[in-house]
Amino acid sequence: MFGLGTAITFIVILDASGLRRYVGHHARLINGLNPEGKRLRESVGHNAVEIMGGLVLGALLGYAMSVVG
């Protein structure tokens, strides 16, 4: 169960940092191609501080739930 939780955690971290950053980069390029059309949102991903905050919050909530239950 720990291994499954760790794998899912790393997938979420990679999605939050890398994949969404690339989506924002592509949106910026597409917006440059069509400046008069509908604008795509360029700020999609999270920065390193937000990712670390999510990890700490998740760890604290997990610990709190294990103590309570």
BELQUI-V233546 format. One record per residue. N is the residue number from 1. RES is the residue in one letter. PSI is psi in whole degrees, 0 to 359 (999 if undefined). BURIAL is + if it has 9 or more other ideal C-beta (glycine too) atoms within 8 Angstrom, else -. D_CENTER is the distance of its C-alpha to the mean C-alpha in whole Angstrom. Layout:
n,res,psi,burial,d_center
N,RES,PSI,BURIAL,D_CENTER
N,RES,PSI,BURIAL,D_CENTER
//
This chain:
n,res,psi,burial,d_center
1,M,323,-,23
2,F,319,-,21
3,G,320,-,20
4,L,317,-,19
5,G,320,-,17
6,T,317,-,16
7,A,316,-,15
8,I,322,-,13
9,T,314,+,11
10,F,325,-,11
11,I,317,-,9
12,V,319,-,6
13,I,315,+,6
14,L,321,+,7
15,D,316,+,5
16,A,327,+,2
17,S,307,+,5
18,G,302,-,8
19,L,315,+,8
20,R,330,+,7
21,R,320,+,9
22,Y,324,-,12
23,V,318,+,12
24,G,322,+,12
25,H,316,-,15
26,H,321,-,17
27,A,321,+,17
28,R,317,+,18
29,L,317,-,21
30,I,320,+,22
31,N,327,+,22
32,G,331,-,25
33,L,328,-,27
34,N,78,-,27
35,P,339,-,28
36,E,349,-,30
37,G,193,-,28
38,K,131,-,25
39,R,137,-,22
40,L,150,-,18
41,R,125,-,15
42,E,334,-,14
43,S,97,-,12
44,V,320,+,9
45,G,182,+,6
46,H,153,-,5
47,N,176,-,8
48,A,324,-,9
49,V,319,-,11
50,E,322,+,8
51,I,316,+,7
52,M,321,-,11
53,G,320,-,11
54,G,321,+,9
55,L,315,+,11
56,V,315,-,14
57,L,317,-,14
58,G,319,+,14
59,A,317,-,16
60,L,317,-,19
61,L,321,-,18
62,G,318,-,19
63,Y,316,-,22
64,A,320,-,23
65,M,328,-,23
66,S,329,-,25
67,V,317,-,28
68,V,316,-,28
69,G,999,-,29
//
